[in-house]
Amino acid sequence: MVLPKIYKMNPSPLLKKEPQRILVISLRFLGDTLLATALINSLKSAYPNVKIDVLVYQTNVLMLEGNQAISNCIISPLKPTIADYKTLVKRIFRRYDLSISTQTGDRPTLYAFLAASTRIGLVPQKSQQGWFKRYLFQRWLEFDINKTHTVLELLRLCQLLAIKPIYELTVPSTTIAYPQIFSKPYVVMHIIPQWRYKQWISDGWIEIANYLKKQGFQLVLSGSPAIKEMNYLAEIQQQFPIDTINLAGKVSLSQLAKIIEKAELFIGPDTSITHLAAATGVKTLALFGPSDPVKWSPWPKNYHSNKPPFKTKGCQKVNNVYLIQGNQACVPCYLEGCDRHQQSHSACLDMISVEQVKKIIKDALNEK
């Protein structure tokens, strides 16, 4: 795989000595926070004595719970007020030997500029706006829109520091165990993604749930504490096996990670919890629609390569991840569903058949 050119490179090392404090800025979605842990692990491996702080949104901080590579999480509201900005800038201003922006946005770039005199990060491609951001970093990389998996995109930043990439993600952990309520082998199903255009059909989930029950498995539903999501799960649960356990809003992310890890199987759409499941090592079935697996597939456990684990099209398996994709000519379209908005349906997902999912379930359960 030929990676894009590294800019502002020169023969001299960027850092004259091992940094004592690094700030990593990750201000996107919950799944992106998890995928950034490979970069964080790389930094900690290269600089064992460094203190790494991570700037994240308040909604995402639990994804980093128990992460031993991180010293502190600095929390930003999703929509900061002027007072929030002042507090944040005061806390980070020139406190670090190195700051790293994992995104091309204005705020992450500005925070990186304020936090340290030595800065690296991702910038938009030259064809896009934001050319001035290049001048705020000592070294930078152009963001690759389609050809590089998000984990590998972030690990490319290791090249700017001349350090070895670590390809493993770190899932959240806790010492607070969830009570053992499973009397037999179970399968975790995460039915609702953040956006409708990534959602599979309800009838399909119901049929798969009853199929798994006949195979002797207990069903466990995971979900967020959002009222709309909990109401939907409560409604669909009425058509699931009677002993189905609904954990929506009842466990933390770290507790859910442990529950998923001990399952026989996890099934979910293109969403953050599916990324989390794959990172635990459990056999993970991911139902994909408009998104490109090259960029956004769940990162398989023990996958150590600078090539994306999945191709753009087709049902595929890499390590513990089984990717199920529609076979329409338009897949993937890279758009927000057939109606081009987040609450749209996606025909490519609607047309994934129950029999297709059953077959891959059988393959996964029969594989040692």
N, C-alpha and C positions, 0 to 999 in steps of 0.2 A: 504494500500500500504506500503510495507516494503522498506524504503529508505536505500541506501548504507551507510556503516559505515562512521562516521565522524572521521577523523584522527587528531592526535596531540591534543586531548581533555584532559583536566584535571579539577579538581574541581574549580580552581580559575578562575575568569572572565578574559577574554582577555584584556579588557580595564579597567583600574583602575578608570577612570572618564569619563564623557561624552565627546566625541571628539568635537573639535571646527572646524576641517577641515577634509573632507574626499575626496579622489579621487577615482572615479569609472572609470575603463578602459573598453571601449567597442569599439573594433576595428574590426568589421566584416561588415555585410551588413546593408542596410537601415532598413529592418524589424527587425533585431536583436537589433538595437538601440531603436526602439519602445518597444520591448519586455523587454528590460532592465529597463524600467520606473517603472515596478512593484517593483523591488529591490530598486530603488531610492526612491519611495514613502514609502517603508518600513523603510528605513534609516531616512527619514525626520520625519516620524511619531514617531519613537523611540527616536530621538534626535532633538527636534523642533528647537533648536538654532544653529544647525550645519550648516556650509557652505559646500555645496556639489559641487565639480567641476567634470566634466565628460570629459574624453579624448576620442575624436571621430575623425573619418576621416572627411575631409573637405566635402566630398560628402554626409555625413549623418547628419550634424549639424542642418539642417532645421527641422528634425524630432523632435528636442527638443525645437523648438521655443515657447516662451511663457510659458515654464514649470516653475511654481513657486517654485518647490522643488530644482531647480538648481541655483547655484550662478553664475557659469561661465562654458563655454564650451572651452576647450583647443583643438585646431584643429591641426591635423596631416595630412600632405599630404599622398595620397595613396602610393607613392613611395618616401620616404624622401631621401634627399641628406645628405651628411655628415654635412653640415651647418644646415640643418633642425634638425638633431639629436642633435647637440650641443645646439641649441636654445631651444629645447624641454626639454632636460635634465636640463639645467640651470633654466628653469621655474618651474620644478616640484621637483627638488632635495631636499629631506627632508623638504618639505613645509607642509606636512600633518601629522595628528595624526594617520590616518588609510588609507591604500590604498587597493583597491579591484580589482582583475583581474577577469573579467567575461568569460575569455577564457583560453585555455590551451597552446596557442602559445608562442613562445620564446619572442617576443617583449612585449606583454602585461605583461608577468611574470617579465621581466627585468624592465619595467617601474614601476611596483608595488614595486619591490625591491628598486629602486632608490628613489621613492617618499616618503616613510615613513618607520619608524623603526618597525611599527606594520603592518602586511600584512596578508590578507587572499585571497584565490582564488581557482580556479579549476585547476586540474592537469590531465595529461593523465592517463589512466588505466595502471596498472603495466605491462601488456603485451605489451604496446607500449613504444616507446622511450621517453626520457625526465624525467627519474627517478630523476635526480638531482634537478628538479624544486621543489620537496617537501621540500628541505632544504632552499629554499628562502622564504618560508611562515612560520608564526607562527602556523597557522592552515589551513587545506586545505581539499578539497573534490575531489574524483576521478570523472571525467566526465562520466555521464551515456549516452552511445551512442544511445540507442534505447528505453529505457523504461520510460523515464521521459520527459514530455513536456518542451520546452525551458524555458518558464516562471517559471515553478516549479523548473527546474534545477538551475536557478539563485536565486530563493527564498530559496533554500536549504542553501544558504550562510548565511541566517538569523540565522540558528541554531548555526553557529560558534560564533555569537555575542549574542545569547540568546535574540533575539528580535522577535516581532510578525510580520509575513509576511502580507503584504497588496497585495491583488490579482488584484487590478485594474490597468490598463494601463492609461497613460496620453497621449492624442493626442496633436499634435502641435496646437497652437492657435495664433491669431493675431487680432489686432484692425482694421486692414485694410480690409474692407469688399469687396467682389467681387460684382460688380453691379448685381442687380436682373434682370436676363434675361429669367427666366422661367415663361411662361404664364400658365402652367398647371402642374399637378403632373408629376414627371419625374423619370427615372431610370438611374443610372450611370453604365456604362459598361467599365471595364478595360480589354482590349483585349490582350495586349502584355505583357508577363512576361519578366523578365530579360534574361531568357534563353529559347531557342526554345523548349527544351524537356518538358517544362511545359505548352506549348501552345495548346489550343483547335483549331479545324478546322475552317477556315474562313467561309465556307458555313454554319456552325452551328451558328456562330455569326450573320451572315446576316439574317438567318431565324428567329432567336430569336428576333432580332431588329424589324423586320417587324411584328412579332407576338405581341410584346409589343405595337407597334404603333396601331395595331387594337384594343388593349385593352384600348386605350385612353391615353397612356403615351408618353411624350416627351423623346427622347433618348439623353443622354449626354455621350460623350466619354472622358475618362481621359487617360493621357499618359505623358511620360517624354519629355523634349526638345531635346532628341537625334534625329538627322536628319533621321536616318534609320527608327526609330519608327514613327516619324511624317509623313514621306513619305508613310509608310504602312497604317497608319490610314487615310490619305487623299485619298488613293486609295480605301480602303474598304468602306469609307464613301459614295462613289459614288453609292453604292448599298444599302445604308441605307435610311430610310425615309428622305425626303428632308429637314425637319426642325431639323434634328439631329444637336446638338451643339458639336463641337470638341474643348475641352479645353486643348489639349496636348501642353505643353510648355507655356501656357498662364496664369497659376495660380500657386501660391506657394503651398507647402504642407499644410500649415495651412489653406489657403483659400479652398483648395480641401477638407480638412477634414470637414469644415463647409458645403460645398456643398453636400458632401456625407451624412452627418448627417441628412440633411433635405429631402433626397430622399425617395421615397417609397421603393426602393430596390436597392441593389448593386450586380453586378455579376462580378466575376473575377476569374483568375487562382490562383495557389499557388505562390503568390508574395507579396511584401511588402505592396502594396496599398490595397490588400485584408485584410491583418492584420490591417491596418489602419481603413478600413471600419468597421470591426468587433468591434474594440475598440470604435467607435463612438456610437454604439448601433443600427445602422440601420440594417434591415434584410439583411443578407449577404449570397449570394450563392457562394460557393467556389468549383471550379472544380479541383479535385486532381488526379494526376497520379502516378508517381514513388515514391513520398515522403510518408513517414509514418505519418498519421494524429496524432498518439500518440505523436510524437515529434514536428511536424511542423504545426498542424492545427491552423487556426486563433483562437485567445483567445476570447471566448464569453464574452460579456458584463455581468456584475453581476455574474460571475462564481467564487465562492469562495470555492475551495476545493483543497486538496493536491493530488487528483487523476487526471490524464490527462482527459480532457473533452471528447475526442473521442477515439474510438477503432481503431485498425489497419485496419480493412476492413469494407466496406459497406457504403451505403448512410445513413447519420445520421443527427440528429438535436439536438443541445444543445443551449438553450436560443435563441439568435438572429442569430445563425450561422447554415446554411444548407450546409452540406458537400456532394458533388456529386462525386462519385468515380466509376471507371470502375469495372467490375465484373470478370475480367480475373483471372486465378489461380495465375499468377505471381505478382499480385498487393498486396502490394507495393513491388517493386524490389529493392528499395534504390539506384538505379543506374541512370546515366544520360541518360535516354532514351534507346530505343532499340538498338541503334548503339554505346552506351557507350561514348557519348560526348555531350557537352552542346548544340550543334546545331542539335542534333538528333531529330527525331520525337519520340513520345511515343504512341504505338498502344492502350494502355489502355485509353488514352485521345481521340485519333482519333475515338474510338468506343463508346464513350459516345453519346447516341442518342439525337437528338433534342427533341423527344417526352419525353424522360426522364427529360430533363431540363425543358420543358414546364410544366410537371406535378408538379415539385417541385416549380416552379414559382407560379402556381395556389395555391398550398398549402400555400406558404408563404404569398401571397397577401390576401388570405381568412382568415388567422389566425389573430385574434385580439391581 
